[in-house]
């Protein structure tokens, strides 16, 4: 796979060395909005996602462009049925089968001056588009996004959603926990000024994961601001099983390494926590096999953390699903760490992308 030729220098959270002038635009005329999606095998969720989009209370014009990456579970049939009844929906093919390429195809087919990124696992609240457009235009930034609120139906989904609510499990990215608006390094999904997105070249189609984080890095490097609005909260449904979660976090780790190799200035300290833990636990096991004293300290501390989070969750919400947390938490940490440290990057058809990390 060819290496990306995208910018590579260091960048602060707010903006690059030569920040652009904020684009304060009047809201007397609401902009045309295009919701863009890249999906594959989302039959279980796609109707709820589409219904939430078309139920938006946005008073301006809105269209939806969905790029399907070769669904085999009936997703495409559902999309085509919706498109036959809803003239604002356009369905296109995404032959590459990866998120970035699909989003770029959807953007190319769209006409809106504001682009709303959505995915097949997300359900936008009724006022999402209207609030995002208002914030985008009032702040003059390039991208506005909000909080990711994991929700689950199955026991595994509930446990994963619970784990994602703890900073010690998924880190301190603002889109997960913050209640304060302001500049951020990345946000969940995103609502973009089209001209800003065009100026930096859209999503990197060479990345299977971490497209959102990498795009926001390039926007900030170009002098733009990425804005976090905690009022933009979006329900997101995690993976439905532990095996799928393991594969997801292996992918997150290896593609984060790939992204950072091309953009070392994008590194956030939180991204080193899982690799450091993985190395530490591996070293402890080797030390134990070699008979070294104290080898058990780190595993014991980590075990105490996992048990502590599990007990806390059982006290907060006495749901038996919390009993899966002792499996979910190490899967997230070690999957990410092993993927980052050891796994080769493999280009494969894989959707969806669920968080900017």
Order of alpha helices (4+ residues) and beta strands (2+ residues): beta-alpha-beta-alpha-beta-alpha-beta-beta-alpha-beta-alpha-alpha-alpha-beta-beta-alpha-alpha-beta-alpha-alpha-alpha-alpha
